[in-house]
Every structure is written in C-alpha cells, then in structure tokens.
Amino acid sequence: MIRHVVLFTFRETSPAEEVSAVVSAFRGLNGQVPEIQAFEWGLNISPEHFHQGFTHCFVLTFRSLEDLAAYQVHPAHLAFQEVLRPHMDRVFVVDYAPTAG
C-alpha cells in the first residue's frame, strides 16, 4: 500500500470559488482514476502554526508504486493539473508505504 500526500498553498489572487473548483476537480479524480483506492482531504486546522502557508491536504491511497505511477500519467490527473496550475502557489508531496506502530 502506498500513501500519496499532497499539500497546497494557493495564490492570494485566486478567489475562493476558484479554489473550491480546484478542490472539486481533485476530488473528482477518485471516480475517474481506477488506481485510487481511497481519497480524503481536509483544510489545515492545526493550532501549532507550523503549516508554512499550506492550507489544503489530500491523501490518496494506492495498492502499489505501479498504481501511483499509472495515476501520475492518467489523462484525468493531467487534466486536473491544468485546472490547478493557475491557482497553485506551492505544492508539497510525500509518498510513503505505511508501517504499523
């Protein structure tokens, strides 16, 4: 199992409704890309203030690195990147294989 964690900061010039459209487009990948096993997202609510401006967190689960690689080049993911590009300020990505304990 592989977790794909993506955090975004959005441009200050992007209106809230445009950011919502980006979120909706990302969420829509869950029904379009068969390699995605699970998808969740949320807004940062940490009181620690270590977020460095990252406001949106998305966690996708894949069965394997091969499935993650297939997701990266899937036409729906590539189309999403075009929706995202004008609004994204920064992105931070971590991929890992979960271990217990």
Disulfide bonds with the S-S distance in Angstrom:
none
